[in-house]
Amino acid sequence: MKTFTQTRLPHRVQSFLDADPAHDVCGTGEEYQAHAPFTGEELFRFPVATAHDAERAVEYARVGVGQGNRAAILLRLHDLVQDNEELILDLIQAENGKSRAHAYDELTDLYNCARFYAVNIRKAFGTERHPGALPVLTKTRTQHYPLGVVGLISPWNYPLSLGVGDVLAALSAGNAVVHKPDSQTTLTSIALRRLAIEAGLPEAAWQLVPGRGAEVGDALIPLVDGLSFTGSTQAGKSIAAQAAGRLIPTMLELGGKNPMLVLDDAPLKPTAQGAVRTAFSSSGQLCMSAERAYVHESIVEGFLKELTMALDQQVLGAAFSDAATIGSLTSQRQLDAVEAHVEDAVSKGATVVYGGKARPDLGPFFYEPTVLTGVTPEMDLYAAETFGPVLAVYPVHSDAEAIQRANDTNYGLSASVWSGNSRRAWKVASQLEAGMVNINEGFAAAYGSIAAPGGGVKESGLNHRHGITGMRLWANERTVAEQRLHPLAPSEYISPERFRALVSTGMQLMKTFRL
């Protein structure tokens, strides 16, 4: 594998830091120091939010509910993001440590969200006409109106996609948002909030409260009218239990142990290149990243050979450019978790086919893309999410075995099927227990189909983001029906017997004409 190192902070980031970004967060607590993953050096410090700050932010946010032309704001934001594309890429890399290409994946998602939500606001939230209880006599409409204030808790691994993208969905419904970004990646949220305000969003409508999850998150749940959380399954279960006590709409995207199924007719070279994207994007710090590959035994040797050659062409390193194709892990915690999983597996008999070690010569948190074989159930990484650049490859005898082993997990977020036969691939994909399944692509095809809902099943989540479904999650529905000419009941003009006869006739006609 090739390497590259160029860690000097871009002047755009330095100029942004000089513009007092700490002023944009609602925090009066202790000072937090975020460090640049490429070097471990301090990047940004700010006062974190407290429970009291969260309460004040919710109160202030209610001033911004329903204000502004939402579609126009989102479309202007789309253009402002394009105008500031290089700065946003710099900030994502500076905070997260991923490669520039993987940072651009987040921008693509944001463009999709801003455009789709803007052009579909009327479709999602406009008044809907429905057939009434009885034709002519009953006029029925459904109205959609904002929940009020949506609380959003977003992670560090995809600060733009999984943070700002969900903010835009809640704003599209007319809500205000109190957003707790991860403290490590707060700068990206600050930059996008500034652009949204420039686009016309009222300042009150998007409040930032980075801080400790146990304090700020617990403070938000009793106060907000809807809740979005992306993070671990353990934390998600706790949040879901608290939100259930108030019966507020809740969207959870949680962990995954995502499989890729390589059928015996899969073209080896493009499949191996796809596996690099599927398993090692953002150094594997992606909820949808593949950590398990079930490869037909007849081609597993060829697949591993092609995968090794594909990884040899990658460039591991730090660069605020396209000079590096795979970046760093984000923190010491992530590095420790990856090392622990690999060391445990090797100590119990797994074989390292590629990679398998940290690279402190490149930076404090770099770890090589790693491919293992011989992984067995007693090893920690067999069933637990690693959330790092580690792919375990398992030979299988048949499609049926691959499906069975892929589904043998408590998770169900994402999966992929690789085959040279489209009909066969669709048949396999339709038997996988996952909220999103891709054919001949790792995760981008399903997740990037912004008009379709995306989310997890089993312990990987609750409800969905994206699509009209994801937009309407953040609105209340109200059905209003007007009864005309005659009530839906007998009256002084129509006896009970005559009323029943008329209703029965009407029901029969509605069935006949499929009304």
N, C-alpha and C positions, 0 to 999 in steps of 0.2 A: 504494500500500500504506500502511496506517495504521501508526503507531508508538506505543510506550508505554514509559516507563522509570520504574521504582520499585525501587531496588536495596538498600534497607535490609534487613539480615539479620534474619529473623524471630527473635523472642525465644526460640522453641523451639530453634532451632539454637544460639543463644548459650548457652542453659542446657546443652545437650548438650556443647558444647565446654568448658564449665566443669567438666564431670564427668570430666575426665581420660581421654578416649578413647584417648590414646596408650598407656595402661597395658594395653590389650587386645591389642596386637600383639606378636609375638615378634620384637623387633628390637634389635640392639645396634650397628648400623652408623651411618653418617653420617646427619645430620638431613636430612629431606626436607620441603620446603615446598610444600603444595598451595595453589593460588590459585583464587579464585572467578571463573569465566568472565564473570559479569555485569559485574565491575568490574576484574578483574586484581589485586585486593588479596589479601594472604595470608589464607587461610582456616584452615589447620591445619598443624601441623608434628609430626613424629614420627621416631624412629630407624628406618631401614629394616632389613630382615632381611638377614643375610649367609648364605653357604653353611652356616656352622656353626649358625646359628639354624634354618635349614631342617632340618638333620639332627636337632637337638634336638627340634624340633616333631614330626617323624615318630615319633621314639622315644616322646615323651609321648602322641601321638595313639593309639598302639597300646593304651594303657590304656583308651581309650574305645570300642574296637571291640565292637559287639554289645550295648552297655549300654542299658537303658531300654526302655520301651514305645514303640516307634517311632510307631505309629499315633496313640496318645494325644498324644505330643509334637507331632506335625505338626498335629493338629487344634487343640491349645491355641495353637500358634504362629499359626495362621490367625486365631484370635480376638484374640490380642495385637497382631497387625499391624493389624487393624481398629481396635483401641482406640488405636493410635498412628499412624494413617494420616496425619494432617497433618504430624507430625514427619518421617515417612519421605519424604513428598513434598517437604518443605522441604530435606532433606538431598540428595536426588537432584538437585534444581534447583541448590542451592548448589554442589555439586561438578561437575555436568555442564553446566549452563547451558540445559537444554532447557525447554520450556514446561511448565506444570503438567498440561495435558491429556496431553502425551506422557509425563510422569512417571507419570501414573495408568495408562497402558498397562502399565507395568512392575508396578504393584501388582496389576492384574487377572491378569497372568500368574502372579504369586506365589500369589495365592489359588487359582488353578486347580491349580498344582503341589502346594501343601500339601494340598488336599482330595483330588485324584486319587491321589497317592502314598499318602496315609493309608488311603483306603478300598480300595485295590487291593493292599496289602501281602500279604495272604493269597493272592490270585489270582496275583500275580507270583512269590512266593517259597515258597508252600506246597508240600508234597509232591504230586507228580503221579503218577497211576496210568497205566500203559501196558499194552497187550497184550504178553504175553510171547513168547518165541521159539516156544513151542508152548502152546496153550490148556491150562489146568489144571496142566500140568507146570511152567510157569515164571511166577513172580510178579515183576513189574518196577515199580520206582518211581524217580522222579527227584527228587533233593533239591537245594535251592539254599542256598548259604551265602556269607557275605561274602568279598570279596577280601581285606580287611584295612584298609589305609589307601589312600585315593584322593587323588591330587594334582590340584588344580584351579587352572588359570591363567585368570583372567577379565579382560575388557577394561573400559575406562572408559566406553564409550558406553551400555551398559545394565547398570549395576552390580547391579541387583536381579534382572532376568530372567536375564541370562547369567552371573551370579555365584551369587547365593543360590539361584536356581531349580535349578541343577545340584548345589549342595551338598545340597539336600533329596532329590534323586534318589539320590545316593550314600548318604546317611544312611538312606533308606528300606530299603536292602538290608542294613543293619546295619554298614556301614563307618564308620570315622572319616575325617575329611577334613582335609588340610593345604591351605589355600586361599591362593593368591597373588593378591589383588585388585590391580588397577592402583593405583599409589600416588596418583593423582589422585582416585580415588573410593573410598578406604578407609573413610570415615566411614559410608557406607551399610552396608557389611559388618559394621562394628563394631556398629551399632545392631541389625541383625538377629541377630547372634550373641548379643547381650545378651538379646534377646527369646526366642531359642531356649533359652538357659540358664534363663531364667525359666519357660519351658514344661516344663522337666525334662530337657533335654539335658545330659549330663555335660560339664563344661568341656573335658576332654581331647579330646572327640569332634570339635571344630571349632577348628582352630588357624589363626591369621591370620599370614601371612609376606609382607607387601608389600615389594617391593624390586626391584632390577634383574632383568629377565627372564633375561639371560645368566648371572647368578650364581645366583639363587634357583631358576629353572626348571631349569637344568642340574644343580643339586644335588638337586632332587626326583626327577628321572627315574630315577636308579639306586636309589632307596630305596622308592618307592611301589609299590603292587600294581595300580594302574589310574591312568589319566591322562585328564583332560578339559582341552581347550584351545579357546578361542575367540579368534580374532585373524586376522592376515594370512596369506595363502597361503604366502608365503615363510617366515615363522616356523613355520607349521604343518608344512611339509615337513621342516624341520630337526628339529622335535620328533618327528614320526612316525618319522624314521630312527633317532633315539636310542631311542624306545620299542620299535621293532621289534627292536632288539638284545636286549631282555629279553622280548619276546613278551608284553607286558602289554596288557590291554584298553585301547583308546584311542578317545576321541571327539574329533573335530576339526570345528568349524564355522569355515569360513574365508571368504575374500572372495567378492564377487559383482559382476557387472555386469548387474543384473537388468532384463529387458525387460517392458514392458507392451504388449499387442497390442490395438489399438482397431479392431474390425471395422466395416464400413461401416453396420451396423445398430445400432451402439451409441447409446443416448440421450445426447446431447451434454452437457447440463447436469450430470446426476449423474456422468457419466464424468469430466468435468473436475474436479468437486469431489472425486471419488475419486482423481484424479491428484495433487491437492494432498496428500492423506494419504499416497499411495503414494511420492511423491518427496521430500516435505519434512518428514515426521515426524522429530523430533529433529534438525532442520536437515540432513536427509539423512545423518546419522551412524548409519546402520543397515545392517547387512549385507544385509538383505532389501529395502532401498529401491530403487525403480526409478530407473535412470539413463538408460534408453533407452525411447522410446515410438515404436512402429511403428503409424502411423495411416493408414487407407485414404485414398488421395489425394482421393477424392470428398468427404470430410468434414474434411480436415486444417485448412482455413481456419476452419471453424466451431468445430472443437475448440480451436484456438489462441485464438479470440475468447472462448469460454466459459472457457478456462483463465485468461486474463488477467482476466476479471471475477471469477472465483473467488479469484484471488490478491489482487485489489484489496480483497476483504473480510477478508483476513487481517490480523493485527496483529503486527508484528515488534517484539520488545522484551524487556525484563527485568521480570519481575513474579512475585512469590511468590503469585500468584492467577491467576484465569482471564482477567485483563485483556489478556494477550498470548497469541497462539495459536501463534506460532513464536518459538523462543528463539535462543540464541547457539550458535556453534561452541564447542568446549571449550578449544581451545588455539591459540597462535600457529602451531604446526606445522600444524594443520588449516586455519587461515586461509590460510597460505602455499600449501598444496597446492591449495586451491580457486582462489585467485587465479591461480596458475601455469597450471592447466588452462584457465580461462576466457580468460586473456590469450593463451595459445598458440593457442587455437581462433579467437579474433577476429583475431589477427594473420595467420592463414592463410585467412581468408575467411568464417568462421562469422558468423551474424547473431544479435545479442541481441534476443530478442522481449520479454523481461521481465527486470528486475533487472540483474544483471551487475556489481555493485560492493559493496565493503565499506562498512559503516556505523559508523565510529568515533565518530560522534555519539551512538550508542546504547550503546556499550561496546567494549572492545578487540578482540573476536573476532566481531562481528556481520557477516553477509554476507547480502545480499538473496537470496530465492528467485529462481533464474535459469533461464530457458528459452531454449534455443538452437535454431536451425535451420541447415542448411547445414554440418553437421559431416561431415567426410570422414576417410578412414582415416589420413592423415598427421598428424592432430591427436592430441595425447596423450590427450584424454578419450574418443576414439572407442572404444578397447578397454580402457584402463586404468581401474581403479576410482578414482573421484574422492572418494567418501565425504564428500560435502557437498551443499548444496542446489542441485544442477545437474541439469536434465533436458534431454536432447537429443531433439528430435522429428524423425522421419524419415517422409516419405510412402512408402507402398507400394502396389503395384498389386493385390495379391490376398492371400488368407489364406495361400496357399502361400509367397509371398515373405516375408510376416511371420514365418512359422514358420521358414523357412530362415535369415533374418537373426537371429532371436532365438537360434537354436541355434548360430550361427557365433561361438563364444566358447569359451575354455578353462574358463569358469565354469559353474556349474549349481546355484545355490542356490535362488532364488525367481523366479517369473514370475506375470503376471496377464493374464487375457483379459477383454475388455469387449465385451459383445454384448447385443442385445435378444432373442436366441434361445438358450435354454438348451442345446438339443441341439447346435446348431452350436458353441457355446462349449466344451462338453465334448469335442467331436471335435477342436477345435484344441488344447485344453489337454492332451489325451492324446498329442499329438505333440511336446510341449515337453520338452527335456532339462534338467529341473530337479527338485530334490528336493521342492519345494513349489510348487504352482500354485493360484492363486486365480481365481475367476470373479466378476467385478463387485465385487471388493474387492482392495485392494493386497497385503496380507500377513497381516492379522489373522485371516481366516477359517481358513486352513490352519494357521498357527502357533498360533492360539488353540484349535484342535481338539486338546485336550491328550491325548485318548485315542489319537490317531494319532501315529506317529513323525514327527519333523521334522528335516531335515538336508539336506546338499548332495550333488551328484554331481560327477563330473569333478574340477576343482581347487578345488571349494567345500567339500569336507569328506569325512569318513570316519565311518561309523556315525551314530547318531541320538540325539537327546534326545527326551523325552516318550514317553507310551504305555508299555505293558508292555515293549515292545522297549527303550526307554530305561532303564527300571528294571533289567531283567535284565542289561544291559551291565555292571553293577557287582556281579554275583554270579557265583560259580563254580557249575557244574552237576555233579552227581555222580549217576550212574545205578547203582542197586543192584538186582541180580536174584537171586532165590532159585530154585534148581532143586529140584523135589520129585518123589518117587516113583521116577523113573528118570533117569539121566544122558542128556544129548544125545549119545549115542554107543552103539555096540553093547555088549553085556555078556554075562555067562555065561548069562543068561536069554533074550537075544534075539540071534540071529545077525546078522552084517553084512547079509545079504540081506534078512532079515525087518525089520531096522531101517530100511534104505533104503525098503522098501515102505511101512512105517508112516509115515515122514516124508513121503514123496511123497503119500500119501493125505491126511495132515493138511494139507499145503500146498494141495492141490486144494480141500479143504473150506474152508480160510481164504479162498481166492480166491472160491469160490462164495458164501459168506456175507458177503464184504466185511469180514472181520475184520482 
